[in-house]
Amino acid sequence: MTVTVAQSDLRAFIARCFKACGMPTPDAAKVADLMTKADLMGQDGHGVFRLPMYVKRIRAGGMNMTPAFKRLKDRPATALIDGDNAMGHLVMHHATGLAMEKARTTGVAWVGARHSNHAGPASLYAMMPAAENMIGLYLAVGSANHMPPWGGTDMLLSTNPIAVALPSQDFPPVVLDMATTVAAYGKIKTAAQRDETMPEGWMIDREGNPLTDPKRASEGFLLPIGGPKGYGLSLVFGILAGVLNGAAFGRDVVDFNADAETVTNTGHVILALDIAAFADPDEFRAGIDAVWTQMKSSGRMPGVDAIRLPGERLDRVMRERAAQGIPIPEALRTTLAGLAAELGVAPL
Amino acid sequence: MTVTVAQSDLRAFIARCFKACGMPTPDAAKVADLMTKADLMGQDGHGVFRLPMYVKRIRAGGMNMTPAFKRLKDRPATALIDGDNAMGHLVMHHATGLAMEKARTTGVAWVGARHSNHAGPASLYAMMPAAENMIGLYLAVGSANHMPPWGGTDMLLSTNPIAVALPSQDFPPVVLDMATTVAAYGKIKTAAQRDETMPEGWMIDREGNPLTDPKRASEGFLLPIGGPKGYGLSLVFGILAGVLNGAAFGRDVVDFNADAETVTNTGHVILALDIAAFADPDEFRAGIDAVWTQMKSSGRMPGVDAIRLPGERLDRVMRERAAQGIPIPEALRTTLAGLAAELGVAPL
């Protein structure tokens, strides 16, 4: 049975788990806030669902609880941050703040990070600039390789996601948050936990046949969107977030789920673009509302109940969950109860 | 029968056609050079193939032969250019040069353009920064709407492409140049001219059935890559290149192919990223070579002869055509001969 918990309860639970692992209180509060936001946003594969893995990694010595971020390179509109193997949420919260600060003057800023870790959903960071009349764009090297180059059988690429957030006026912001694979690996993990079958087209096995049992995910590969095009996007985003930042890419990517000890050296990019450098922000936000209205007004194919825009579900789920609480499926609740007992903290 | 022509002959032919239309000699030379490069790169739908349409538009008064670019907004790392309804090639050549100049100091620059026109293949501009130890990223609103929002039947979106170019050392640069639709419209026009059939998955008709005759393209819609994901990419890239720049988007997009008179107000974006702001450029380029080696070394699915990287075909075709000439299919040659007669210039 799925129970729902208030966001404040979830936030407090996550924070006390991290504190029990030795994370300083302000950092634990910040990560708990960002992880809870992921759940609020309906990103079920990227919120509290990941807590047991994070804790396992921290306890195995795989993440640094007292990191000191270094700015390795600095230009008026760019920076390269060394995350000192901190939780990815802390690194990217810092990097995004820096990008926004720079973009306010220069118009645009691109901040890269290395020696980071899994940071939750891509939209979490793209949406930060969007709250302040900026456009946010986020890229990352995924935290495990699940995809070969197109036509290949060696898993050298990840789901390398892109998120773009565009602020609006009366409608929800337009928020695109997508893996360059047909399905994100988080979705497959959620499907496995829920005993669901995957649709054909998400994964293939090593012979190229459809793989639909998410519990057999380790025997196959994720498929890129649009075949070679999605492969190209994954490759290019991975180079921008990985190779350019001196972060892991290709054979150097550590499977975050299978190996809790090795430093992952995860790479990310956040770009912040100040709308005022191009347009009146109010007019731009009204323009995004006009995009909503225009797309919604389109005629529909038979059987289609409504035209949707990226960010629509996120906004609806966020309102629902803020009001009614965050659903925690029974299997996850059991796992979290075990985690609380293991850490000696009060359960959720 | 397909004949091949030397690039210098093609360049001279294009330049004299434009000059005969009243384009100043330096501009005609610049556009001819960029269009010939498109053909050299193997972008057959974006080079001389488009010349008759460009000439038709110029003669109908739909493009400005004596434009004065204005810098409407200017920040250290951004600019918004008004292209004064010039040929898109001229606008984007100017915008890309400006972005590179800014990025040399600031680390990154984002230059948007409005009141531009069709500018040829996306990679043409992304590759300019890549020739000078920078990374180039280009976005545009496509020059005609051929796609509804996902589930819809009103054509409100275009193929809105992305190109990213990453410089290498001994291997070719990695160059991704892709429409957010399964097929670019240029490919469909080429297929129609060659009397070829399209594979299923490129287009659907208004009832959702596969459409495979490229001559019936006007009766159907292009399909986005990855369904709603490609729709999301097209929407977001279109907003960044269109709405943000005050350029046409959605219902305001003029079909460049069907209407030669109405000002298109085409929008584009070029981003230049100075590699030295993140890494030693030599090390980065060696890193791109390592990516080539690693991807190429992957095991292969049955029936796959080689793993390919984005930019591989472009580089091979460019070398072949530079040495052997540019193939011009007979139908196109006939069209160009007619154009030469119409303009009173020497044929190709």
Interface residues (C-beta under 8 A of the other chain):
Chain A: K73 R75 P76 A77 T78 L80 T105 T106 G107 V108 A109 W110 G112 I135 P148 P149 W150 G151 G152 T153 D154 L156 V164 L166 V174 L176 M178 V182 E207 G208 I225 G226 P228 K229 G230 G232 L233 L235 V236 I239 L240 V243 L244 N245 G246 F249 G250 R251 L271 L273 D274 I275 A277 F278 A279 F284 G287 I288 A290 V291 Q294 M295 S297 S298 G299 R300 M301 P302 V304 A306 I307 R308 L309 P310
Chain B: K73 R75 P76 A77 T78 L80 T105 T106 G107 V108 A109 W110 G112 I135 P148 P149 W150 G151 G152 T153 D154 L156 V164 L166 V174 L176 M178 V182 E207 G208 I225 G226 P228 K229 G230 G232 L233 L235 V236 I239 L240 V243 L244 N245 G246 F249 G250 R251 L271 L273 D274 I275 A277 F278 A279 F284 G287 I288 A290 V291 Q294 M295 S297 S298 G299 R300 M301 P302 V304 A306 I307 R308 L309 P310
